[in-house]
Amino acid sequence: MNIRLVLKLLGTVCISLGVAMCFSLPWAFPVCGGVWEQEKNGVFGLLASTGICIFLGLVFRWQGRKSQSTLFRKEAIAVVVLSWILVTVLGALPYCLSGTVRETRVEGDNVTRIKMNIYDGMFESQSGFSTTGTTVLSNVEDRTMISKCILFWRGNTHFLGGIGIIVLLVAVLGQKGLGGKTVLRAERGGSPTEGTPASNVQNLAWSLFAIYVMLNILLIVILMFLKLSLFDAMCYAFSALSTGGFSTYNASAGHFITNPQYNGPAIEWVLIVFMFLGGCNFVLFYWCLLGQPMRLLRDVEWQTYLGITIVASAMITVYGVWHHDFDLYGTSDNPVIVNRREAMSPDYAPPSKETPAPLSYAIRTSCFHVVSFMTTTGFVSDEFEKWDAMSVAVLFAVMIVGSCAGSTAGGLKVFRVVLGYKILQTQIEQTYHPSVVRNIWLNKKLIERDTLHDVAVYIGMYLFLIAAFTFLIAGVESDATWLNYGYSPSAKMYDILGSVIACLSNVGPGVGITGARENFGAFSSLAKFILTWTMLIGRLEVFAILAILTPRFWKSHTTTFPGLKLCVLILFQTFLFVILLV
């Protein structure tokens, strides 16, 4: 284990994160719509956080100044996991140091403003970087609770996490060979079908980054054409392409379909398209740019991804219309605008909740939520948890499946589901033909037995973690949490299960107490701490996390600088700054 090289690369991550925080500062000034009295605490929080990140980065780089340049598999895994732990903690600093208010409670004449603590900050930070989109904030529209520059930092964490901080690291530092490939695979959830289209891993990383940035710019332009402000357009683009889900409005995407100044249906369809693109394998986009689009169309994983999206959308549309799930009131208190011209008329009368929604609205809403949940984005425009149980079950199913490997999305990944189905078929056949040996193929390539074993183990581990974290959260969370927020304790296990799946699959909204119009602020600090690392496990796909927890992983025969000292050093230096300043 080349500990000094790991330290050096971690230092680069810290410095890069500090520089990224500076891009949120302009939104605090009047020229960008900021009001100084509301923004000054946010500016202080960002500047202080930037200074801490850069100072810590310089310390790490100084400690790794004599490192060798070769990055092997162990070092690559260590850099990936430890970088995500670092950015989770350091990314929480702007929320805590700015005094961002999580919730305002009114009890008679007393108004209590609850500021974000370190557990809230780490939860929000990990939710942003892992592109989960869950939040502990009850009101993101009140600038006395969260300043505009901090709100932009919140969206910016989606942009950074979407393409992956480590992919940028590979691109900038030019780490090649085994280590670079391991970084990309650990970061992007590599598929056995994606191959390596570039012999130079640095070129591949730059290509993925360029595609990601171009798609973000294109979406920003389109959203501004649809009358969104530059601020909103950037935040929603960062969320949609990264499949994150953070919004600048409490009603999420439902804000646009209830406001006559926007073309709500057009905005929703645009978000559907770009969320779907965010769930595709970006390596296939690379082949499209090389003039080989048929690689995308012939890819079995992409075909299955498209097929599941269409079938699930059709099922929810049918069940929703049948059970009258769709009304003209979504995540906002205002009614959905069906006809913009009528809505802008002075004689306009809002529809009642009994008014049936048109079929076009049902189709669009179904497609929007299926794509949002399957790509693990988490945008919502309706209170989906109040739909028929079958429709909610379909949404749960697609959020567990997730999107394609090599995408910005979470979940199991479609290629694992496809291979899992093929493995099941083979096992069933062998029960009545035990002597028959069937090879499993995907995209006309023979899948090795080791790969099939890995897929089966991963699926089993994923389901086990859902159960394990559900029981763990149920054990630490009191029934009073539900009573205090007006919910029945009988829904505790159901709500916790939905929250765990949402965090492990990096989706965002849960059900009940964490549903479409709620947030995760109701959970205790311990539960939020557990869910923070649940999101990280889902983002890095379990085994990289388990690897660094193994003592043998840190064993080194080539250095007298033990791995234990690295862990202690990182935890001490990082948490010392947090404890002293928060």
C-alpha positions as CSV (number, residue, x, y, z in Angstrom):
1,M,0.0,0.0,0.0
2,N,1.5,3.3,-1.1
3,I,0.1,5.4,1.7
4,R,1.9,8.6,0.8
5,L,0.4,8.5,-2.8
6,V,-3.0,8.1,-1.3
7,L,-2.4,11.1,1.0
8,K,-1.2,13.2,-2.0
9,L,-4.3,12.4,-4.1
10,L,-6.6,13.0,-1.1
11,G,-5.0,16.4,-0.8
12,T,-5.8,17.1,-4.4
13,V,-9.4,16.2,-3.8
14,C,-9.6,18.5,-0.8
15,I,-8.1,21.5,-2.7
16,S,-10.4,20.8,-5.7
17,L,-13.4,20.8,-3.4
18,G,-12.4,24.1,-1.8
19,V,-12.1,25.7,-5.3
20,A,-15.5,24.3,-6.3
21,M,-17.0,26.1,-3.3
22,C,-15.9,29.4,-4.6
23,F,-18.2,29.1,-7.6
24,S,-21.2,29.5,-5.3
25,L,-20.1,32.9,-4.0
26,P,-21.3,35.1,-6.9
27,W,-24.9,34.2,-6.1
28,A,-24.6,36.2,-2.9
29,F,-24.2,39.5,-4.7
30,P,-27.0,41.8,-6.0
31,V,-26.0,41.4,-9.6
32,C,-26.9,37.7,-9.3
33,G,-30.1,38.4,-7.3
34,G,-28.6,38.0,-3.8
35,V,-29.6,40.2,-0.9
36,W,-26.5,40.9,1.3
37,E,-28.3,40.8,4.6
38,Q,-29.6,37.3,3.7
39,E,-26.3,36.1,2.1
40,K,-23.6,37.3,4.5
41,N,-23.7,34.2,6.7
42,G,-23.6,32.0,3.6
43,V,-20.6,33.9,2.3
44,F,-18.8,33.5,5.6
45,G,-19.6,29.8,5.7
46,L,-18.3,29.2,2.2
47,L,-15.1,31.2,2.7
48,A,-14.3,29.5,5.9
49,S,-15.1,26.1,4.4
50,T,-12.9,26.9,1.4
51,G,-10.0,27.8,3.7
52,I,-10.3,24.6,5.7
53,C,-10.5,22.5,2.5
54,I,-7.4,24.1,1.0
55,F,-5.4,24.0,4.2
56,L,-6.2,20.4,4.8
57,G,-5.4,19.6,1.2
58,L,-2.0,21.2,1.5
59,V,-1.3,19.3,4.7
60,F,-2.2,16.0,2.9
61,R,-0.1,16.9,-0.1
62,W,2.9,17.8,2.1
63,Q,2.6,14.5,3.9
64,G,2.6,12.7,0.5
65,R,5.3,14.8,-1.2
66,K,7.8,11.9,-1.4
67,S,5.3,9.4,-2.9
68,Q,5.8,7.2,-5.9
69,S,3.7,7.9,-8.9
70,T,2.3,4.4,-9.7
71,L,-1.3,3.9,-8.7
72,F,-2.2,0.2,-8.1
73,R,-5.5,-1.4,-7.3
74,K,-5.3,-1.1,-3.5
75,E,-4.4,2.6,-3.7
76,A,-7.2,3.2,-6.2
77,I,-9.8,1.7,-3.9
78,A,-8.5,3.6,-0.9
79,V,-8.6,6.9,-2.8
80,V,-12.1,6.3,-4.0
81,V,-13.6,5.4,-0.6
82,L,-11.6,7.8,1.6
83,S,-12.3,10.7,-0.9
84,W,-16.0,10.2,-0.5
85,I,-15.7,10.2,3.3
86,L,-13.7,13.4,3.1
87,V,-16.0,15.2,0.8
88,T,-19.0,14.1,2.9
89,V,-17.5,15.8,6.0
90,L,-16.0,18.8,4.3
91,G,-19.1,19.3,2.1
92,A,-21.1,19.7,5.3
93,L,-19.1,22.7,6.5
94,P,-20.9,25.4,4.4
95,Y,-24.3,24.3,5.9
96,C,-23.0,24.3,9.5
97,L,-20.8,27.4,9.4
98,S,-23.4,29.5,7.6
99,G,-26.0,28.8,10.3
100,T,-28.5,27.3,7.7
101,V,-31.8,26.7,9.4
102,R,-33.2,23.2,9.0
103,E,-36.7,23.8,10.4
104,T,-38.8,26.5,12.0
105,R,-41.2,25.3,14.7
106,V,-44.1,27.5,15.9
107,E,-45.5,26.8,19.4
108,G,-48.0,29.5,20.3
109,D,-46.1,32.8,20.2
110,N,-42.7,31.1,20.3
111,V,-40.8,30.5,17.0
112,T,-37.9,28.1,17.3
113,R,-35.4,28.1,14.4
114,I,-33.5,24.8,14.4
115,K,-30.1,25.2,12.7
116,M,-28.3,22.3,10.9
117,N,-25.9,20.4,13.1
118,I,-23.0,18.3,11.8
119,Y,-25.3,15.3,11.4
120,D,-27.7,17.3,9.3
121,G,-24.8,18.8,7.3
122,M,-23.2,15.4,6.6
123,F,-26.6,14.0,5.5
124,E,-27.2,16.8,3.1
125,S,-23.6,16.7,1.8
126,Q,-23.7,13.0,1.2
127,S,-27.1,13.3,-0.4
128,G,-25.7,15.8,-2.8
129,F,-22.5,14.1,-3.7
130,S,-24.1,10.7,-4.0
131,T,-26.8,12.2,-6.1
132,T,-29.5,10.8,-3.8
133,G,-31.5,14.0,-3.4
134,T,-32.9,13.4,0.1
135,T,-32.9,16.4,2.3
136,V,-33.4,17.5,5.9
137,L,-34.5,21.0,4.9
138,S,-38.1,21.9,5.4
139,N,-38.1,25.1,3.4
140,V,-35.7,25.9,0.6
141,E,-37.5,29.0,-0.6
142,D,-37.1,31.1,2.6
143,R,-33.8,33.0,2.2
144,T,-33.7,33.7,5.9
145,M,-33.4,29.9,6.4
146,I,-31.0,29.0,3.6
147,S,-29.1,31.7,1.6
148,K,-29.0,31.6,-2.2
149,C,-25.2,30.9,-2.3
150,I,-25.6,27.9,0.0
151,L,-28.6,26.7,-2.0
152,F,-26.4,26.8,-5.1
153,W,-23.6,24.9,-3.3
154,R,-26.3,22.3,-2.5
155,G,-27.1,21.9,-6.3
156,N,-23.4,22.1,-7.2
157,T,-22.7,19.0,-5.1
158,H,-25.0,17.1,-7.5
159,F,-22.9,18.3,-10.5
160,L,-19.7,17.2,-8.8
161,G,-21.0,13.9,-7.6
162,G,-22.8,13.1,-10.9
163,I,-19.8,12.6,-13.0
164,G,-17.8,11.6,-10.0
165,I,-15.1,13.4,-8.2
166,I,-12.7,10.5,-8.8
167,V,-13.4,10.5,-12.6
168,L,-12.2,14.1,-12.6
169,L,-9.2,13.1,-10.6
170,V,-8.3,10.5,-13.2
171,A,-8.7,13.0,-16.0
172,V,-6.7,15.7,-14.3
173,L,-3.9,13.6,-12.9
174,G,-3.6,11.2,-15.8
175,Q,-3.5,8.1,-13.7
176,K,-3.2,5.3,-16.2
177,G,-3.1,1.5,-16.2
178,L,-4.6,-0.8,-13.6
179,G,-5.1,1.9,-11.0
180,G,-7.0,4.3,-13.3
181,K,-9.2,1.5,-14.5
182,T,-10.0,0.5,-11.0
183,V,-10.9,4.1,-10.1
184,L,-13.3,4.4,-13.0
185,R,-14.9,1.0,-12.3
186,A,-15.3,1.7,-8.5
187,E,-16.7,5.2,-9.2
188,R,-19.0,4.4,-12.1
189,G,-20.2,0.9,-11.2
190,G,-18.6,-0.8,-14.2
191,S,-20.5,-3.3,-16.3
192,P,-18.9,-6.3,-17.9
193,T,-20.4,-5.3,-21.2
194,E,-19.0,-1.8,-21.4
195,G,-15.4,-2.6,-22.3
196,T,-12.8,0.1,-22.6
197,P,-13.2,2.2,-25.7
198,A,-10.0,4.1,-25.1
199,S,-6.6,2.6,-24.5
200,N,-5.8,5.7,-22.5
201,V,-7.9,5.8,-19.3
202,Q,-7.3,9.6,-19.0
203,N,-8.8,10.2,-22.4
204,L,-11.9,8.1,-21.5
205,A,-12.3,10.1,-18.3
206,W,-12.0,13.4,-20.2
207,S,-14.5,12.2,-22.7
208,L,-17.1,11.2,-20.1
209,F,-16.6,14.6,-18.4
210,A,-17.0,16.5,-21.7
211,I,-20.2,14.6,-22.5
212,Y,-21.6,15.3,-19.1
213,V,-20.8,19.0,-19.3
214,M,-22.2,19.4,-22.8
215,L,-25.5,17.8,-21.7
216,N,-25.7,20.1,-18.7
217,I,-25.1,23.2,-20.9
218,L,-27.7,22.0,-23.4
219,L,-30.3,21.4,-20.6
220,I,-29.5,24.8,-19.0
221,V,-30.2,26.6,-22.4
222,I,-33.4,24.7,-23.0
223,L,-34.7,25.4,-19.5
224,M,-33.9,29.1,-19.8
225,F,-35.8,29.1,-23.1
226,L,-38.7,27.8,-21.1
227,K,-38.5,30.9,-18.9
228,L,-36.5,29.5,-15.9
229,S,-34.0,31.8,-14.4
230,L,-30.3,31.1,-14.8
231,F,-30.1,30.0,-11.2
232,D,-33.1,27.6,-11.4
233,A,-32.0,26.3,-14.8
234,M,-28.5,25.5,-13.5
235,C,-29.7,23.8,-10.3
236,Y,-32.3,21.7,-12.2
237,A,-29.8,20.8,-14.9
238,F,-27.3,19.7,-12.3
239,S,-30.0,17.6,-10.6
240,A,-31.5,16.1,-13.8
241,L,-28.2,15.0,-15.5
242,S,-26.7,13.8,-12.2
243,T,-29.9,12.0,-11.4
244,G,-29.9,13.8,-8.1
245,G,-33.2,15.4,-7.3
246,F,-32.4,18.6,-5.3
247,S,-34.8,21.4,-6.1
248,T,-34.9,25.1,-5.5
249,Y,-38.6,24.9,-4.6
250,N,-40.5,23.0,-1.8
251,A,-42.9,21.5,-4.4
252,S,-40.0,20.1,-6.4
253,A,-40.9,19.9,-10.1
254,G,-44.5,20.3,-9.1
255,H,-43.8,24.0,-8.8
256,F,-43.8,24.5,-12.6
257,I,-47.1,22.8,-13.4
258,T,-49.0,25.0,-10.9
259,N,-47.6,28.3,-12.0
260,P,-49.1,29.8,-15.2
261,Q,-46.0,31.7,-16.1
262,Y,-44.2,28.4,-17.0
263,N,-45.1,25.9,-19.6
264,G,-45.3,23.1,-17.1
265,P,-45.9,20.2,-19.4
266,A,-42.9,21.2,-21.7
267,I,-40.6,21.5,-18.6
268,E,-41.6,18.1,-17.4
269,W,-41.1,16.4,-20.8
270,V,-37.7,18.0,-21.1
271,L,-36.7,16.8,-17.6
272,I,-38.0,13.3,-18.5
273,V,-35.7,13.2,-21.5
274,F,-32.6,14.4,-19.7
275,M,-33.2,12.3,-16.6
276,F,-33.5,9.3,-19.0
277,L,-30.2,10.3,-20.6
278,G,-28.6,10.6,-17.2
279,G,-29.6,6.9,-16.6
280,C,-27.8,5.7,-19.8
281,N,-24.3,4.3,-20.0
282,F,-22.1,7.3,-20.8
283,V,-19.6,5.1,-22.5
284,L,-22.2,4.3,-25.1
285,F,-22.6,8.1,-25.7
286,Y,-18.8,8.1,-26.3
287,W,-19.3,5.6,-29.1
288,C,-22.1,7.7,-30.5
289,L,-19.7,10.6,-30.7
290,L,-17.3,8.4,-32.6
291,G,-20.0,7.7,-35.2
292,Q,-21.2,4.3,-34.0
293,P,-24.7,5.0,-32.6
294,M,-25.8,1.4,-33.3
295,R,-23.7,0.3,-30.2
296,L,-26.2,2.2,-28.1
297,L,-29.3,0.8,-29.9
298,R,-28.0,-2.8,-29.9
299,D,-27.0,-2.8,-26.2
300,V,-29.1,-5.3,-24.3
301,E,-28.9,-3.3,-21.1
302,W,-30.1,-0.1,-22.8
303,Q,-32.9,-2.0,-24.6
304,T,-34.1,-3.5,-21.2
305,Y,-33.8,0.0,-19.6
306,L,-36.0,1.5,-22.2
307,G,-38.5,-1.5,-22.1
308,I,-38.9,-1.3,-18.3
309,T,-39.5,2.4,-18.5
310,I,-42.2,2.0,-21.1
311,V,-43.9,-0.9,-19.4
312,A,-43.8,0.6,-15.9
313,S,-45.2,3.9,-17.2
314,A,-48.0,2.2,-18.9
315,M,-48.9,0.1,-15.8
316,I,-49.0,3.2,-13.5
317,T,-51.1,5.1,-16.1
318,V,-53.7,2.3,-16.3
319,Y,-53.8,1.6,-12.6
320,G,-53.9,5.3,-11.8
321,V,-56.8,6.1,-14.1
322,W,-58.6,3.0,-12.9
323,H,-58.3,3.9,-9.3
324,H,-58.7,7.7,-9.8
325,D,-55.2,8.4,-8.4
326,F,-54.6,11.5,-10.6
327,D,-56.2,14.8,-9.5
328,L,-55.2,18.3,-10.3
329,Y,-53.4,18.9,-7.0
330,G,-49.8,17.6,-6.8
331,T,-47.0,18.5,-4.4
332,S,-48.0,22.2,-4.3
333,D,-51.0,23.7,-2.5
334,N,-52.0,25.3,-5.8
335,P,-53.9,23.4,-8.5
336,V,-52.2,22.1,-11.6
337,I,-52.6,24.4,-14.7
338,V,-54.3,22.5,-17.5
339,N,-54.9,25.5,-19.8
340,R,-52.4,28.4,-19.4
341,R,-54.6,30.8,-21.3
342,E,-57.6,30.2,-19.1
343,A,-55.4,30.2,-15.9
344,M,-54.2,33.7,-16.7
345,S,-57.7,35.0,-17.2
346,P,-59.2,37.2,-14.4
347,D,-62.3,35.0,-14.4
348,Y,-60.3,31.8,-13.8
349,A,-61.8,29.5,-11.2
350,P,-59.4,26.8,-9.7
351,P,-60.7,23.2,-10.1
352,S,-61.8,21.3,-7.1
353,K,-60.0,18.2,-5.9
354,E,-62.8,16.0,-7.3
355,T,-62.1,17.3,-10.8
356,P,-60.7,14.3,-12.8
357,A,-57.3,14.9,-14.5
358,P,-57.2,14.6,-18.3
359,L,-55.5,11.5,-19.8
360,S,-52.6,13.5,-21.1
361,Y,-51.8,14.6,-17.5
362,A,-52.0,11.0,-16.3
363,I,-49.6,9.8,-19.0
364,R,-47.1,12.6,-18.4
365,T,-47.2,12.2,-14.6
366,S,-46.7,8.4,-14.8
367,C,-43.8,8.8,-17.2
368,F,-42.2,11.5,-15.1
369,H,-42.3,9.6,-11.9
370,V,-41.2,6.3,-13.4
371,V,-38.2,7.9,-15.1
372,S,-37.4,9.9,-12.0
373,F,-37.5,6.9,-9.8
374,M,-35.8,4.4,-12.2
375,T,-32.9,6.9,-12.8
376,T,-32.9,7.5,-9.0
377,T,-33.3,11.2,-9.6
378,G,-36.2,11.7,-7.2
379,F,-38.0,14.7,-8.7
380,V,-41.7,14.6,-7.8
381,S,-44.8,16.5,-9.1
382,D,-47.5,14.5,-7.3
383,E,-48.0,12.8,-3.9
384,F,-47.2,9.4,-5.3
385,E,-47.3,7.6,-1.9
386,K,-51.1,8.2,-2.0
387,W,-51.6,6.3,-5.3
388,D,-52.9,2.8,-5.5
389,A,-50.7,0.2,-3.8
390,M,-49.9,-1.4,-7.1
391,S,-48.5,1.8,-8.6
392,V,-46.4,2.5,-5.5
393,A,-45.1,-1.1,-5.7
394,V,-44.0,-0.5,-9.3
395,L,-42.1,2.7,-8.3
396,F,-40.4,0.7,-5.5
397,A,-39.4,-2.0,-8.0
398,V,-37.9,0.4,-10.6
399,M,-36.0,2.3,-7.9
400,I,-34.4,-0.9,-6.7
401,V,-33.6,-1.9,-10.4
402,G,-32.0,1.5,-11.1
403,S,-30.6,2.4,-14.5
404,C,-27.6,1.4,-16.6
405,A,-24.0,0.8,-15.4
406,G,-21.7,3.6,-16.3
407,S,-24.5,6.2,-15.7
408,T,-24.9,8.7,-13.0
409,A,-27.8,6.7,-11.4
410,G,-27.8,4.3,-8.5
411,G,-29.8,1.1,-7.8
412,L,-28.9,-2.5,-8.6
413,K,-28.2,-1.5,-12.3
414,V,-30.1,-3.1,-15.2
415,F,-27.3,-5.3,-16.4
416,R,-27.3,-7.1,-13.0
417,V,-31.0,-7.6,-13.2
418,V,-30.6,-9.0,-16.8
419,L,-27.8,-11.4,-15.7
420,G,-29.7,-12.3,-12.6
421,Y,-32.7,-13.4,-14.7
422,K,-30.4,-15.4,-17.0
423,I,-28.8,-17.1,-13.9
424,L,-32.3,-18.0,-12.6
425,Q,-33.3,-19.5,-15.9
426,T,-30.2,-21.6,-16.0
427,Q,-30.7,-22.8,-12.4
428,I,-34.3,-23.8,-13.1
429,E,-33.3,-25.7,-16.2
430,Q,-30.6,-27.6,-14.2
431,T,-33.2,-28.9,-11.8
432,Y,-34.6,-31.2,-14.5
433,H,-31.5,-31.3,-16.7
434,P,-28.6,-31.5,-14.2
435,S,-26.1,-32.6,-16.8
436,V,-26.8,-29.7,-19.1
437,V,-24.3,-26.8,-19.0
438,R,-25.5,-23.5,-20.4
439,N,-23.3,-20.6,-21.2
440,I,-24.8,-17.1,-20.5
441,W,-24.3,-14.5,-23.2
442,L,-24.9,-10.7,-23.1
443,N,-24.4,-8.5,-26.2
444,K,-23.0,-11.5,-28.0
445,K,-20.3,-11.9,-25.4
446,L,-19.8,-14.9,-23.2
447,I,-20.1,-13.9,-19.5
448,E,-17.5,-15.6,-17.3
449,R,-18.5,-17.7,-14.4
450,D,-16.7,-15.3,-12.0
451,T,-18.8,-12.4,-13.2
452,L,-22.0,-14.3,-12.8
453,H,-20.9,-15.2,-9.3
454,D,-20.2,-11.6,-8.5
455,V,-23.6,-10.5,-9.8
456,A,-25.4,-13.1,-7.7
457,V,-23.5,-12.2,-4.6
458,Y,-24.1,-8.5,-5.2
459,I,-27.9,-8.9,-5.6
460,G,-28.0,-11.0,-2.4
461,M,-25.9,-8.5,-0.5
462,Y,-28.0,-5.6,-1.7
463,L,-31.2,-7.2,-0.5
464,F,-29.5,-8.2,2.8
465,L,-28.5,-4.5,3.3
466,I,-32.0,-3.3,2.8
467,A,-33.2,-5.6,5.5
468,A,-30.3,-4.9,7.8
469,F,-30.5,-1.1,7.7
470,T,-34.3,-1.3,8.0
471,F,-34.1,-3.2,11.3
472,L,-31.2,-1.0,12.5
473,I,-33.1,2.3,11.9
474,A,-36.2,0.8,13.4
475,G,-34.2,-0.1,16.5
476,V,-32.7,3.4,17.0
477,E,-35.8,5.5,16.0
478,S,-38.5,6.1,18.6
479,D,-42.2,5.8,17.9
480,A,-42.5,9.4,19.1
481,T,-41.0,10.5,15.8
482,W,-44.2,9.5,14.1
483,L,-46.5,10.8,16.8
484,N,-44.8,14.2,16.9
485,Y,-45.3,14.7,13.1
486,G,-48.9,13.5,13.1
487,Y,-48.2,10.0,11.7
488,S,-49.3,6.7,13.1
489,P,-46.5,4.5,14.6
490,S,-48.1,1.5,12.8
491,A,-46.6,2.9,9.6
492,K,-43.1,3.0,11.1
493,M,-41.6,-0.1,9.4
494,Y,-43.2,0.8,6.1
495,D,-41.8,4.3,6.2
496,I,-38.4,3.2,7.3
497,L,-38.2,0.5,4.6
498,G,-39.1,3.1,2.0
499,S,-36.4,5.5,3.4
500,V,-33.7,2.8,3.4
501,I,-34.5,1.8,-0.1
502,A,-34.5,5.5,-1.1
503,C,-31.0,6.0,0.5
504,L,-29.4,2.8,-0.6
505,S,-30.6,3.2,-4.2
506,N,-29.7,6.9,-4.1
507,V,-33.3,7.8,-5.1
508,G,-34.4,10.6,-2.8
509,P,-38.0,10.7,-1.5
510,G,-39.4,7.9,0.6
511,V,-43.0,7.3,1.7
512,G,-45.1,8.6,4.6
513,I,-42.9,10.6,7.0
514,T,-40.3,11.1,4.2
515,G,-42.8,11.2,1.3
516,A,-43.2,13.7,-1.6
517,R,-44.1,16.7,0.6
518,E,-41.9,15.7,3.6
519,N,-38.2,15.4,4.4
520,F,-35.8,13.4,6.5
521,G,-35.5,16.0,9.1
522,A,-37.8,14.1,11.4
523,F,-35.3,11.4,12.0
524,S,-33.0,11.4,15.0
525,S,-29.3,12.4,14.6
526,L,-28.2,8.8,15.0
527,A,-30.7,7.6,12.3
528,K,-29.5,10.4,9.9
529,F,-25.9,9.4,10.6
530,I,-26.6,5.8,9.7
531,L,-28.6,6.8,6.5
532,T,-25.7,9.1,5.5
533,W,-23.4,6.1,5.2
534,T,-26.2,4.0,3.7
535,M,-26.1,6.5,0.8
536,L,-22.4,6.1,0.4
537,I,-22.6,2.3,0.4
538,G,-25.2,2.5,-2.4
539,R,-23.1,5.0,-4.3
540,L,-19.9,2.9,-4.2
541,E,-21.7,-0.4,-4.5
542,V,-20.9,-2.1,-1.2
543,F,-17.7,-4.0,-1.8
544,A,-15.3,-1.1,-2.0
545,I,-16.5,0.0,1.4
546,L,-16.2,-3.5,2.8
547,A,-12.7,-3.8,1.4
548,I,-11.2,-0.9,3.3
549,L,-12.7,-2.3,6.6
550,T,-10.6,-5.4,6.2
551,P,-7.3,-5.3,8.2
552,R,-5.4,-7.2,5.5
553,F,-6.3,-4.4,3.0
554,W,-4.0,-2.1,4.9
555,K,-1.1,-4.5,5.3
556,S,2.0,-3.3,3.6
557,H,5.4,-4.9,3.1
558,T,7.0,-2.0,1.3
559,T,6.5,0.9,3.7
560,T,7.0,1.5,7.4
561,F,4.0,3.9,7.4
562,P,1.2,1.6,8.5
563,G,-2.3,1.9,7.1
564,L,-3.7,2.3,10.6
565,K,-1.9,5.6,10.9
566,L,-3.4,6.8,7.6
567,C,-6.9,6.1,8.9
568,V,-6.2,7.8,12.3
569,L,-4.5,10.8,10.6
570,I,-7.4,11.4,8.2
571,L,-10.1,11.1,10.8
572,F,-8.2,13.2,13.3
573,Q,-7.3,16.0,11.0
574,T,-10.7,16.2,9.4
575,F,-12.9,15.9,12.5
576,L,-10.7,18.1,14.5
577,F,-11.5,21.0,12.2
578,V,-15.2,20.1,12.3
579,I,-15.4,19.9,16.1
580,L,-13.5,23.1,16.6
581,L,-15.5,25.2,14.1
582,V,-19.0,23.8,14.2
